[in-house]
């Protein structure tokens, strides 16, 4: 369901199909879970001093962008469910429409930039380990985050101006900018990982030769394990993020920019499935970092234990003689 014209001060959403309802239910469930998971990341880093690292600052920025995306993207889905349950018109103010579009657009751009920044930080750590502490400082981290959010906010300004005229004009601009940022960020990240792979290949050869010279069976295994742990997080995020999002980005660009017909995929199951799959990118941050990072797992485990003790303490009543 789309808002074909935003020229009025508000829109009245009247009719929804069964496909719209199913898609909205999936979107609402996925985005609600995403909101909770990313909120857990923010709270965990804030409450635990052991997680106060520069890498985790970028992870928190990524979680905040996913929280904003989930909150903004869920409002239209909630409107569809409201219409389906009440069979009444829904008064959708123009200001709310533009705000949802703006936040969704900015958070997606910010998410890609944060993924790129995490990759650059890991690349510096591997390629120039002695330069990394001088470059990645508190000041540079704050400046980088400010720059990322400014770029994201400025790139989304066209959504507010275009929404005043036509939803189609907004989607043409959105699809163009979104695809450009997506593939530029993806290309840079791919180049980074190629360079990391080249460095790891050279290190592996050197380790293998030193192991043969020293007749040690453990040195190579330990070094490869450390290197694998260093690059596993950004590589996993890169792979899963672009696996989920890229098909929908290409589809949007094809529908709105190349053929210029937004009705081409209206109530199309394939397009709706790609849209739902693309929402899984908001889960990546939690599962990759919590499941693969030992510090995150231990902090989360401690929090769950405290919550469980609090619940049990409230249910167990002392025996009074």
C-alpha positions in Angstrom: 0.0 0.0 0.0 1.4 3.4 -1.0 0.5 7.0 -0.7 0.2 8.0 -4.3 -0.3 11.7 -3.7 0.8 13.8 -0.8 -0.3 17.1 -2.1 -3.2 17.3 0.4 -2.6 18.2 4.0 -3.4 14.6 4.9 -4.3 11.3 3.4 -7.2 9.0 4.1 -6.3 5.4 3.9 -9.5 3.5 3.0 -8.9 0.1 1.4 -6.3 -2.6 2.2 -6.0 -6.0 0.6 -5.4 -9.3 2.4 -1.8 -9.2 1.1 -1.3 -5.8 2.8 -2.5 -7.2 6.0 -0.2 -10.2 6.0 2.8 -8.1 5.0 2.0 -5.6 7.7 1.7 -8.3 10.3 5.1 -9.7 9.4 6.6 -6.2 9.3 5.2 -5.3 12.7 6.5 -8.5 14.3 10.0 -8.2 12.8 10.4 -4.5 13.5 9.1 -4.9 17.1 11.7 -7.7 17.8 14.3 -5.5 16.1 13.5 -2.6 18.3 13.9 -4.7 21.5 17.1 -6.4 20.3 18.9 -3.1 19.4 17.7 -1.5 22.6 19.4 -4.3 24.5 22.6 -3.5 22.7 22.4 0.2 23.6 21.6 -0.6 27.3 24.3 -3.3 27.5 27.0 -1.0 26.3 25.8 1.9 28.4 25.6 -0.2 31.7 28.8 -2.2 31.3 32.2 -0.4 31.5 34.0 -3.4 29.9 32.0 -2.7 26.7 33.2 0.9 26.5 35.4 0.5 23.4 35.6 2.5 20.2 34.4 -0.4 18.2 31.3 -0.7 20.4 30.6 3.0 20.0 30.1 2.4 16.3 28.0 -0.7 17.1 25.7 1.5 19.3 25.4 4.1 16.5 24.3 1.2 14.2 21.8 0.0 16.8 20.4 3.6 17.2 19.9 3.8 13.4 18.1 0.5 13.4 15.9 1.6 16.3 14.9 4.7 14.4 14.2 2.7 11.2 12.0 0.2 13.1 10.0 3.0 14.8 9.5 5.0 11.6 8.8 2.0 9.3 6.3 0.4 11.8 3.9 3.3 11.7 2.5 2.7 8.2 2.2 -1.0 9.0 0.3 -0.2 12.2 -2.0 2.0 10.1 -2.8 -0.9 7.7 -3.6 -3.2 10.7 -5.8 -0.5 12.2 -7.9 -0.2 9.0 -8.1 -4.0 8.6 -9.4 -4.4 12.2 -11.8 -1.4 12.4 -12.8 -1.1 8.7 -12.6 2.6 9.1 -10.7 5.4 7.3 -7.4 6.4 8.8 -6.4 10.0 8.9 -2.7 10.1 8.0 -1.4 13.6 8.4 1.2 14.8 5.9 3.6 15.8 8.6 3.6 12.3 10.0 4.0 10.8 6.5 7.0 12.9 5.7 8.6 12.3 9.1 8.3 8.5 8.7 9.8 8.7 5.2 12.6 11.0 6.4 13.5 8.8 9.4 13.4 5.6 7.4 15.6 7.1 4.6 18.1 8.6 7.0 18.4 5.5 9.2 19.1 3.3 6.2 21.8 5.7 4.9 23.3 5.9 8.4 23.2 2.1 8.8 25.3 1.6 5.6 27.7 4.3 6.7 28.1 2.7 10.2 28.8 -0.7 8.6 31.5 0.9 6.5 33.0 2.7 9.5 33.2 -0.6 11.4 35.0 -2.2 8.5 37.5 0.7 8.2 38.2 0.5 12.0 38.9 -3.3 11.7 41.0 -2.7 8.6 43.2 -0.2 10.4 43.6 -2.6 13.3 44.8 -5.3 11.0 46.7 -3.4 8.3 48.3 -0.7 10.6 48.1 -1.9 14.2 50.5 0.8 15.4 48.7 3.5 13.6 45.3 2.4 14.8 45.6 3.8 18.4 46.6 7.2 17.0 43.8 7.4 14.5 41.0 5.8 16.4 40.7 8.2 19.4 37.8 9.7 21.3 37.9 12.9 19.2 38.1 11.1 15.9 35.3 8.7 16.8 32.9 11.6 17.9 33.8 13.6 14.7 33.2 10.5 12.6 29.8 9.8 14.1 28.8 13.5 13.7 29.8 13.3 10.1 27.9 10.1 9.4 24.7 11.5 11.0 25.0 14.8 9.1 25.5 13.0 5.8 22.5 10.8 6.5 20.2 13.7 7.6 21.2 15.9 4.6 20.7 13.0 2.1 17.2 12.5 3.4 16.1 16.2 3.1 14.8 15.5 -0.4 12.2 13.1 1.1 10.5 16.0 2.8 10.4 18.3 -0.3 9.4 15.5 -2.7 6.7 14.2 -0.3 4.9 17.5 -0.6 4.3 16.9 -4.3 4.2 13.2 -5.1 5.0 9.9 -3.5 6.3 8.7 -6.9 8.8 11.6 -7.1 9.9 10.8 -3.6 10.5 7.1 -4.4 12.4 8.0 -7.6 14.8 10.1 -5.5 14.9 7.6 -2.7 15.6 4.6 -5.0 18.4 6.6 -6.8 20.2 7.8 -3.7 19.6 4.6 -1.8 21.1 2.4 -4.6 24.0 4.8 -5.0 25.0 4.8 -1.3 24.4 1.0 -1.1 26.7 0.0 -3.9 29.4 2.7 -3.1 29.5 1.5 0.5 29.4 -2.1 -0.6 32.3 -1.5 -3.1 34.4 0.1 -0.5 33.8 -2.6 2.0 34.6 -5.2 -0.7 37.9 -3.5 -1.4 38.7 -3.4 2.3 38.1 -7.1 2.7 40.1 -8.0 -0.3 43.0 -6.1 1.2 42.5 -7.8 4.6 42.5 -11.2 2.8 45.7 -10.3 1.1 47.3 -9.3 4.4 46.1 -12.5 6.1 47.4 -14.6 3.2 50.9 -13.1 3.6 50.7 -13.6 7.4 49.7 -17.2 7.0 52.7 -17.9 4.7 55.0 -16.2 7.2 53.5 -18.2 10.1 53.7 -21.4 8.2 57.4 -20.9 7.5 58.2 -19.9 11.1 56.3 -23.0 12.3 58.3 -25.2 10.1 61.5 -23.6 11.3 60.6 -23.8 14.9 58.9 -27.2 14.6 55.9 -25.8 16.6 52.4 -27.1 15.9 50.5 -24.5 17.9 51.8 -21.2 16.7 50.1 -21.2 13.4 46.8 -22.4 14.7 46.7 -19.7 17.5 47.6 -16.9 15.1 45.0 -18.0 12.5 42.4 -18.2 15.3 43.1 -14.7 16.4 43.0 -13.4 12.9 39.7 -15.2 12.2 38.2 -13.6 15.3 39.3 -10.2 14.3 37.8 -10.2 10.8 34.8 -12.5 11.5 32.5 -9.7 12.9 32.8 -7.2 10.0 32.8 -9.9 7.3 29.6 -11.5 8.8 27.9 -8.2 9.0 28.9 -7.3 5.5 27.7 -10.6 4.0 24.4 -10.8 5.8 23.5 -7.1 5.4 24.1 -7.0 1.6 22.5 -10.4 1.2 19.2 -9.2 2.8 19.1 -5.7 1.4 20.6 -5.8 -2.1 17.7 -7.6 -3.9 15.2 -5.1 -2.6 17.4 -2.1 -3.5 17.8 -3.4 -7.1 14.0 -4.0 -7.3 13.2 -0.5 -6.1 15.6 1.0 -8.6 14.1 -1.0 -11.4 10.5 -0.3 -10.5 10.8 3.5 -9.9 13.7 4.7 -11.9 14.0 2.4 -14.9 10.4 1.6 -15.8 8.9 4.4 -13.7 5.8 2.4 -12.8 5.1 2.0 -9.1 2.0 0.0 -9.8 4.1 -2.6 -11.5 4.6 -4.5 -8.2 1.5 -3.5 -6.4 0.2 -6.5 -4.4 3.0 -8.6 -5.9 4.0 -11.4 -3.6 7.6 -11.5 -4.8 8.1 -7.8 -4.2 6.4 -8.0 -0.7 8.7 -11.0 0.2 11.8 -9.0 -0.8 10.6 -6.1 1.3 10.0 -8.3 4.4 13.4 -10.0 3.9 15.2 -6.7 3.8 13.9 -5.9 7.3 16.1 -8.6 8.7 19.1 -6.3 8.3 17.9 -4.7 11.6 18.5 -8.0 13.4 22.1 -8.5 12.2 23.7 -6.1 14.6 22.4 -8.0 17.7 22.9 -11.6 16.5 26.4 -11.0 15.1 27.8 -9.1 18.0 26.0 -10.8 20.9 26.5 -14.4 19.6 30.0 -13.9 18.4 31.5 -11.5 21.0 32.4 -13.0 24.3 32.1 -9.7 26.2 28.6 -9.1 24.9 27.6 -12.6 25.8 28.8 -12.4 29.3 27.2 -9.0 29.9 23.9 -10.2 28.5 24.1 -13.4 30.6 24.6 -11.4 33.8 21.7 -9.1 32.9 19.4 -12.1 32.3 20.5 -13.7 35.6 19.7 -10.5 37.5 16.3 -10.2 35.8 15.5 -13.9 36.6 16.5 -13.4 40.2 14.3 -10.3 40.4 11.3 -12.2 39.0 11.8 -15.2 41.3 12.3 -13.0 44.3 9.0 -11.3 43.6 7.1 -14.6 43.3 8.7 -16.4 46.4 7.0 -15.4 49.6 8.6 -16.0 53.0 6.9 -18.5 55.2 5.3 -16.8 58.2 4.8 -19.0 61.3 
